[in-house]
Amino acid sequence: MFESLQDKLSGAFKTLKGKGRITDVNIAATVKEIRRALIDADVNYKVAKEVTDRVKQEALDRKVKVAVEPGQLFTKIVQDELTHLMGGTAKNVNITGSPAVILIAGLQGSGKTTFSGKFASYLKKQGKQVMLTAADVYRPAAITQLQVLGEQIGVDVYAEPDNKNAVDIARNAVAEAKSKGKNIVIIDTAGRLAVDEIMMQEVEDIKKAINPTEILFVVDSMTGQDAVNTAKAFNDRLNFDGVVLTKLDGDARGGAALSVKAVVDKPIKFMSTGEKMEDLDIFHPDRMANRILGMGDVISLVERAQQAYDEEDAKRLNKKMRENKFDLNDFLSQLEQIKKMGNVKDLMGMIPGMGKAVKDLDIDNDSFKPIEAVIKSMTPKERENPDIINGTRRKRIANGSGTSIQQVNNLLKQFDQMRKMMKKMNKLQGAGRLGKMFG
């Protein structure tokens, strides 16, 4: 989403490249470019001006004191300001209570129901007993959608298909959750327009009836400044606790993400980047600032890996690699683990310096399908010992997987190179251990 902003900020910093020191002139020129970049990204004009005014003042204060390259200094100042603009630090959701009641509100089509499912899955992984509630009595498919998500993640869904009173449904759901010993009940309300007084009154009535411990407002990041204006209107009525940004994997300019905290003074707590139930992350302003500036986000990448990988499976795999017994079954297993971590292009963008390199690549999780098809077309014996795959076998595998013999050859060649590299690393580690033994 922030590719355009990243490019323009990089362009602004490039004007300082080769400059020996910061001057009033190059500060003014660079700040002007930064402001233009923010406004082009659909950041609220007042917010953009306040940010760049602070950047300018900070640069003027530091120009005499700090002996670093102007480009590096400006990058650091902008990084700090973007982090501050988006809230400074990650904020937790209040899940205290018996049960804790989470009210989900937002506009029509903002992704509330999908987020409700993702949030329930996220809480379940933390060992919480969660119940979802279908309180959207207007959209015909809303109850069914939530029930499908609930079944997918193994979470109970409370619904009253014949009841058209959303306030009663929410109140009854809380009572049901309490009787069943649930820790948390999530109320998915109907999407509404800020100007729709009847709908706004309904969500206010739900709030009064259930006294939620947390109200989350879901914002579609693709709607730009309209999302910020709507957030303000909702906050005036509900005084919500936090914001959820959805559809951050889209190609919009992203100004809503940068503006919403400054406009409503409520923290962004979660961000959603896809349709899978795993595509939900806690919002870390400092990490997002790093990604906007092309510095990657290694910490989030590691956290996703930790969530996706099974510790016992990792130990087993490590042992096989040390013994040079890594085979195509293991390779296939690793592809599945990577897919669980999220969109491949998004993951690559978290690696420092890779943002620009991957932005024009046509790569997603479907790119693994030909590789998976080739491996799954092999016999168990061929997967365990790829060296036995001769010309006849390669032709059979290509026909069975719907690929070409060349694709089969490429996979086997790359896998062989991988095994040789592992073998070489094992030898180097062994030499290191011998060196320690002999002092």
Secondary structure per residue as TSV (DSSP state, phi and psi in degrees):
chain	resnum	aa	ss	phi	psi
A	1	M	-	360.0	-34.8
A	2	F	-	-97.1	17.1
A	3	E	H	-60.1	-45.2
A	4	S	H	-63.6	-44.0
A	5	L	H	-63.2	-41.1
A	6	Q	H	-59.7	-45.2
A	7	D	H	-62.1	-42.9
A	8	K	H	-71.5	-36.2
A	9	L	H	-67.9	-38.7
A	10	S	H	-61.2	-39.7
A	11	G	H	-63.2	-38.5
A	12	A	H	-64.5	-41.3
A	13	F	H	-70.5	-29.1
A	14	K	H	-65.5	-26.5
A	15	T	T	-64.6	-18.1
A	16	L	T	-95.2	-7.3
A	17	K	T	-62.7	132.5
A	18	G	T	86.5	-8.9
A	19	K	-	-74.3	135.1
A	20	G	S	-75.8	-29.7
A	21	R	S	-155.8	166.5
A	22	I	-	-85.4	134.4
A	23	T	-	-126.9	167.6
A	24	D	H	-58.7	-34.7
A	25	V	H	-68.5	-51.1
A	26	N	H	-74.3	-22.5
A	27	I	H	-63.8	-48.8
A	28	A	H	-60.5	-44.2
A	29	A	H	-65.8	-42.3
A	30	T	H	-69.6	-41.9
A	31	V	H	-62.0	-38.1
A	32	K	H	-61.5	-42.7
A	33	E	H	-67.1	-38.1
A	34	I	H	-64.9	-43.2
A	35	R	H	-62.4	-43.0
A	36	R	H	-62.2	-40.7
A	37	A	H	-63.1	-42.2
A	38	L	H	-66.5	-43.1
A	39	I	H	-66.9	-40.2
A	40	D	H	-62.1	-28.9
A	41	A	T	-81.6	6.4
A	42	D	T	75.7	25.0
A	43	V	-	-75.9	139.2
A	44	N	-	-49.3	132.4
A	45	Y	H	-59.0	-42.9
A	46	K	H	-62.7	-41.6
A	47	V	H	-64.4	-45.1
A	48	A	H	-60.3	-40.5
A	49	K	H	-66.8	-42.8
A	50	E	H	-62.5	-41.8
A	51	V	H	-63.6	-48.4
A	52	T	H	-71.2	-29.3
A	53	D	H	-63.4	-41.1
A	54	R	H	-68.8	-38.0
A	55	V	H	-61.2	-45.0
A	56	K	H	-61.8	-46.6
A	57	Q	H	-64.2	-41.2
A	58	E	H	-64.4	-40.9
A	59	A	H	-65.1	-41.1
A	60	L	H	-64.2	-38.7
A	61	D	H	-67.3	-32.7
A	62	R	H	-93.8	-13.1
A	63	K	T	-61.4	-29.0
A	64	V	T	-90.9	-31.8
A	65	K	T	-82.3	-31.4
A	66	V	-	-108.5	128.0
A	67	A	-	-100.4	69.2
A	68	V	S	-131.6	166.8
A	69	E	-	-63.5	140.2
A	70	P	H	-54.1	-40.9
A	71	G	H	-61.3	-42.4
A	72	Q	H	-66.9	-41.1
A	73	L	H	-63.7	-45.7
A	74	F	H	-63.9	-40.1
A	75	T	H	-58.8	-44.9
A	76	K	H	-64.1	-43.1
A	77	I	H	-63.6	-45.5
A	78	V	H	-65.9	-38.4
A	79	Q	H	-58.6	-46.6
A	80	D	H	-63.2	-41.6
A	81	E	H	-68.5	-40.4
A	82	L	H	-64.6	-39.9
A	83	T	H	-61.3	-46.0
A	84	H	H	-62.8	-43.1
A	85	L	H	-59.4	-37.7
A	86	M	T	-92.0	7.3
A	87	G	T	121.2	-9.9
A	88	G	S	84.3	-65.5
A	89	T	S	-133.7	160.9
A	90	A	-	-67.3	143.2
A	91	K	-	-117.1	138.5
A	92	N	-	-82.7	159.1
A	93	V	-	-92.8	140.2
A	94	N	-	-80.2	108.2
A	95	I	-	-117.6	32.5
A	96	T	-	-86.9	154.8
A	97	G	S	123.9	166.0
A	98	S	T	-130.8	83.5
A	99	P	T	-89.1	167.7
A	100	A	E	-74.0	137.4
A	101	V	E	-114.7	119.8
A	102	I	E	-110.1	119.4
A	103	L	E	-100.0	126.0
A	104	I	E	-106.0	122.4
A	105	A	E	-129.3	164.0
A	106	G	E	159.3	179.5
A	107	L	-	-76.4	164.2
A	108	Q	T	-61.1	133.2
A	109	G	T	78.1	10.6
A	110	S	S	-81.6	-12.2
A	111	G	S	99.5	26.2
A	112	K	H	-63.2	-47.4
A	113	T	H	-65.4	-43.8
A	114	T	H	-62.9	-41.8
A	115	F	H	-62.7	-41.1
A	116	S	H	-56.2	-43.1
A	117	G	H	-64.5	-44.1
A	118	K	H	-63.4	-41.4
A	119	F	H	-67.2	-39.7
A	120	A	H	-62.5	-41.6
A	121	S	H	-63.5	-42.5
A	122	Y	H	-60.0	-44.5
A	123	L	H	-71.1	-36.4
A	124	K	H	-61.9	-39.4
A	125	K	H	-64.2	-20.7
A	126	Q	T	-88.2	6.5
A	127	G	T	87.5	12.6
A	128	K	-	-85.9	147.5
A	129	Q	-	-91.3	109.4
A	130	V	E	-113.6	145.3
A	131	M	E	-130.3	131.1
A	132	L	E	-92.4	148.7
A	133	T	E	-128.6	126.5
A	134	A	E	-90.9	94.8
A	135	A	E	-106.5	15.3
A	136	D	-	-91.7	104.1
A	137	V	-	-97.0	6.7
A	138	Y	S	-107.4	-41.1
A	139	R	S	-85.2	118.4
A	140	P	T	-54.8	-38.4
A	141	A	T	-89.8	-0.4
A	142	A	H	-62.5	-45.2
A	143	I	H	-64.5	-45.8
A	144	T	H	-61.2	-43.5
A	145	Q	H	-59.4	-44.8
A	146	L	H	-68.2	-37.2
A	147	Q	H	-65.3	-39.3
A	148	V	H	-63.4	-44.0
A	149	L	H	-64.5	-41.6
A	150	G	H	-60.8	-42.3
A	151	E	H	-65.5	-38.9
A	152	Q	H	-61.8	-39.0
A	153	I	H	-102.4	-1.2
A	154	G	T	74.2	41.6
A	155	V	-	-123.6	136.4
A	156	D	E	-64.7	143.5
A	157	V	E	-121.8	124.8
A	158	Y	E	-94.1	126.9
A	159	A	-	-147.0	149.0
A	160	E	-	-129.9	82.8
A	161	P	T	-53.9	-30.9
A	162	D	T	-92.4	-3.4
A	163	N	-	-96.9	125.7
A	164	K	-	-104.2	12.2
A	165	N	-	-104.0	102.3
A	166	A	H	-63.8	-32.9
A	167	V	H	-64.9	-44.8
A	168	D	H	-63.7	-41.8
A	169	I	H	-60.2	-45.4
A	170	A	H	-63.5	-44.0
A	171	R	H	-63.4	-44.1
A	172	N	H	-65.6	-35.6
A	173	A	H	-64.1	-42.7
A	174	V	H	-62.4	-42.2
A	175	A	H	-63.4	-41.2
A	176	E	H	-63.9	-43.7
A	177	A	H	-61.9	-39.1
A	178	K	H	-66.5	-42.7
A	179	S	H	-67.7	-28.6
A	180	K	T	-93.2	1.9
A	181	G	T	72.8	28.7
A	182	K	-	-76.8	143.2
A	183	N	S	-77.2	-36.7
A	184	I	E	-139.7	137.2
A	185	V	E	-121.9	128.4
A	186	I	E	-106.5	122.6
A	187	I	E	-100.6	110.4
A	188	D	E	-90.7	106.2
A	189	T	E	-89.7	170.1
A	190	A	-	-71.5	145.7
A	191	G	-	-68.9	142.6
A	192	R	-	-145.0	163.7
A	193	L	-	-97.7	141.8
A	194	A	T	-59.8	-28.5
A	195	V	T	-85.3	-5.7
A	196	D	-	-85.9	97.8
A	197	E	H	-61.8	-40.5
A	198	I	H	-62.7	-45.8
A	199	M	H	-67.8	-39.6
A	200	M	H	-64.9	-37.6
A	201	Q	H	-65.7	-36.2
A	202	E	H	-62.3	-46.0
A	203	V	H	-68.1	-31.3
A	204	E	H	-64.2	-41.7
A	205	D	H	-65.0	-37.9
A	206	I	H	-62.5	-43.0
A	207	K	H	-58.8	-45.7
A	208	K	H	-65.2	-35.1
A	209	A	H	-73.9	-34.9
A	210	I	H	-110.0	-10.7
A	211	N	-	46.7	65.6
A	212	P	-	-63.8	148.2
A	213	T	S	-78.2	-21.0
A	214	E	E	-151.9	134.1
A	215	I	E	-117.2	123.3
A	216	L	E	-112.8	130.0
A	217	F	E	-101.8	122.0
A	218	V	E	-93.1	125.6
A	219	V	E	-117.6	128.9
A	220	D	E	-79.0	112.4
A	221	S	G	-63.4	-18.3
A	222	M	G	-75.5	-12.6
A	223	T	G	-90.8	1.1
A	224	G	T	59.8	-137.5
A	225	Q	H	-64.8	-24.3
A	226	D	H	-60.3	-36.3
A	227	A	H	-64.6	-38.7
A	228	V	H	-68.2	-43.1
A	229	N	H	-63.1	-40.3
A	230	T	H	-66.2	-41.4
A	231	A	H	-57.9	-40.2
A	232	K	H	-64.8	-43.3
A	233	A	H	-63.5	-42.2
A	234	F	H	-66.5	-40.4
A	235	N	H	-64.8	-36.3
A	236	D	H	-61.3	-31.8
A	237	R	H	-91.7	-38.0
A	238	L	H	-107.0	-21.3
A	239	N	-	51.0	57.7
A	240	F	-	-69.2	167.4
A	241	D	S	-95.6	-25.6
A	242	G	E	-165.8	168.2
A	243	V	E	-114.6	145.2
A	244	V	E	-118.9	124.4
A	245	L	E	-96.9	120.2
A	246	T	E	-106.8	164.7
A	247	K	-	60.7	35.8
A	248	L	T	-72.8	-3.9
A	249	D	T	-90.0	3.7
A	250	G	S	-78.3	-176.6
A	251	D	S	-110.2	21.8
A	252	A	S	-74.5	177.6
A	253	R	-	-82.2	-19.0
A	254	G	-	85.8	7.6
A	255	G	H	-60.8	-29.5
A	256	A	H	-61.1	-42.1
A	257	A	H	-61.7	-35.0
A	258	L	H	-84.3	-23.3
A	259	S	H	-98.4	-29.9
A	260	V	H	-61.3	-39.4
A	261	K	H	-64.1	-42.9
A	262	A	H	-67.5	-33.4
A	263	V	H	-79.8	-44.6
A	264	V	H	-103.2	-7.6
A	265	D	-	55.1	41.1
A	266	K	-	-127.9	139.2
A	267	P	-	-71.4	149.0
A	268	I	E	-83.0	122.9
A	269	K	E	-103.9	-32.3
A	270	F	E	-139.1	156.1
A	271	M	E	-134.5	142.0
A	272	S	E	-119.1	134.6
A	273	T	-	-124.6	12.3
A	274	G	S	-175.9	-171.4
A	275	E	S	-94.4	-18.6
A	276	K	S	-71.1	152.2
A	277	M	T	-65.5	-20.7
A	278	E	T	-83.8	-11.0
A	279	D	-	-82.3	59.8
A	280	L	E	-141.2	131.2
A	281	D	E	-132.2	147.0
A	282	I	E	-63.6	140.2
A	283	F	-	-85.2	116.9
A	284	H	-	-110.0	106.7
A	285	P	H	-55.0	-40.6
A	286	D	H	-65.9	-39.8
A	287	R	H	-68.3	-39.1
A	288	M	H	-65.5	-39.1
A	289	A	H	-60.5	-41.9
A	290	N	H	-61.2	-42.0
A	291	R	H	-67.6	-38.9
A	292	I	H	-61.8	-35.9
A	293	L	T	-89.6	9.0
A	294	G	T	77.1	19.8
A	295	M	-	-94.3	0.1
A	296	G	-	76.7	-174.4
A	297	D	-	-153.4	73.3
A	298	V	H	-64.8	-36.0
A	299	I	H	-62.1	-46.2
A	300	S	H	-64.6	-35.8
A	301	L	H	-62.1	-44.8
A	302	V	H	-64.7	-40.9
A	303	E	H	-63.1	-40.5
A	304	R	H	-64.3	-40.2
A	305	A	H	-62.7	-40.9
A	306	Q	H	-63.8	-36.7
A	307	Q	H	-71.2	-34.7
A	308	A	H	-83.1	-30.0
A	309	Y	-	-92.2	137.6
A	310	D	-	-88.3	129.4
A	311	E	H	-62.2	-43.5
A	312	E	H	-65.6	-39.9
A	313	D	H	-64.6	-38.1
A	314	A	H	-64.9	-39.2
A	315	K	H	-64.9	-43.1
A	316	R	H	-61.6	-43.4
A	317	L	H	-65.9	-41.1
A	318	N	H	-60.6	-40.7
A	319	K	H	-63.9	-43.4
A	320	K	H	-64.5	-37.2
A	321	M	H	-67.0	-40.6
A	322	R	H	-64.8	-31.7
A	323	E	T	-93.0	9.1
A	324	N	T	56.5	39.7
A	325	K	-	-115.0	15.6
A	326	F	-	-64.9	122.7
A	327	D	-	-122.9	-174.6
A	328	L	H	-71.2	-23.1
A	329	N	H	-63.4	-43.1
A	330	D	H	-65.9	-39.5
A	331	F	H	-62.3	-43.4
A	332	L	H	-63.6	-40.2
A	333	S	H	-61.5	-39.6
A	334	Q	H	-67.2	-35.5
A	335	L	H	-61.7	-41.2
A	336	E	H	-62.8	-39.5
A	337	Q	H	-65.0	-42.1
A	338	I	H	-62.8	-41.6
A	339	K	H	-63.2	-32.3
A	340	K	H	-66.9	-24.5
A	341	M	T	-74.5	-16.3
A	342	G	-	126.5	-169.2
A	343	N	-	-63.2	130.0
A	344	V	H	-61.4	-41.2
A	345	K	H	-63.8	-39.5
A	346	D	H	-64.4	-41.8
A	347	L	H	-63.5	-43.1
A	348	M	H	-64.7	-33.3
A	349	G	H	-67.3	-17.2
A	350	M	T	-79.3	-13.5
A	351	I	S	-81.5	126.5
A	352	P	T	-52.8	130.1
A	353	G	T	86.6	-6.3
A	354	M	-	-95.5	-10.6
A	355	G	H	-53.3	-53.1
A	356	K	H	-70.4	-33.2
A	357	A	H	-65.3	-31.7
A	358	V	H	-99.8	-9.9
A	359	K	H	-63.5	-29.7
A	360	D	T	-97.5	0.6
A	361	L	-	-78.1	136.2
A	362	D	-	-92.3	81.8
A	363	I	-	-136.6	133.9
A	364	D	-	-151.4	-173.7
A	365	N	G	-65.7	-20.7
A	366	D	G	-68.7	-17.2
A	367	S	G	-64.5	-20.0
A	368	F	G	-80.6	-16.0
A	369	K	H	-57.8	-44.8
A	370	P	H	-60.8	-38.9
A	371	I	H	-64.8	-45.5
A	372	E	H	-62.7	-39.7
A	373	A	H	-63.8	-41.4
A	374	V	H	-62.4	-49.1
A	375	I	H	-65.0	-41.0
A	376	K	H	-71.9	-14.8
A	377	S	T	-86.8	-3.4
A	378	M	S	-87.8	156.4
A	379	T	-	-76.4	159.7
A	380	P	H	-54.0	-37.8
A	381	K	H	-66.7	-37.0
A	382	E	H	-70.0	-36.5
A	383	R	H	-66.4	-38.2
A	384	E	H	-74.4	-29.9
A	385	N	-	-139.2	80.5
A	386	P	G	-60.5	-18.1
A	387	D	G	-63.6	-20.5
A	388	I	G	-83.1	-4.5
A	389	I	-	-78.2	101.1
A	390	N	-	-92.5	-170.8
A	391	G	H	-60.1	-42.6
A	392	T	H	-64.6	-43.3
A	393	R	H	-64.9	-39.3
A	394	R	H	-61.9	-39.8
A	395	K	H	-65.3	-42.7
A	396	R	H	-63.6	-41.3
A	397	I	H	-65.8	-41.1
A	398	A	H	-63.1	-43.9
A	399	N	H	-65.1	-41.6
A	400	G	H	-68.4	-28.8
A	401	S	H	-99.3	-3.4
A	402	G	T	70.6	26.0
A	403	T	-	-118.1	-174.7
A	404	S	-	-100.9	162.4
A	405	I	H	-61.3	-34.9
A	406	Q	H	-61.8	-41.0
A	407	Q	H	-65.3	-38.8
A	408	V	H	-64.2	-44.9
A	409	N	H	-60.6	-42.9
A	410	N	H	-62.0	-43.6
A	411	L	H	-62.2	-46.4
A	412	L	H	-64.8	-37.6
A	413	K	H	-65.1	-46.2
A	414	Q	H	-65.2	-38.5
A	415	F	H	-66.2	-39.1
A	416	D	H	-63.7	-40.9
A	417	Q	H	-64.4	-37.6
A	418	M	H	-63.5	-44.3
A	419	R	H	-64.1	-39.2
A	420	K	H	-63.6	-39.0
A	421	M	H	-65.0	-42.4
A	422	M	H	-61.7	-42.3
A	423	K	H	-62.3	-41.7
A	424	K	H	-64.3	-42.4
A	425	M	H	-63.7	-39.6
A	426	N	H	-62.9	-38.8
A	427	K	H	-65.3	-40.9
A	428	L	H	-64.8	-40.3
A	429	Q	H	-64.8	-39.6
A	430	G	H	-63.6	-40.8
A	431	A	H	-64.0	-36.9
A	432	G	H	-64.7	-40.1
A	433	R	H	-65.6	-39.7
A	434	L	H	-63.4	-39.7
A	435	G	H	-60.1	-41.8
A	436	K	H	-65.0	-37.8
A	437	M	H	-62.3	-38.5
A	438	F	T	-94.0	9.2
A	439	G	-	70.9	360.0
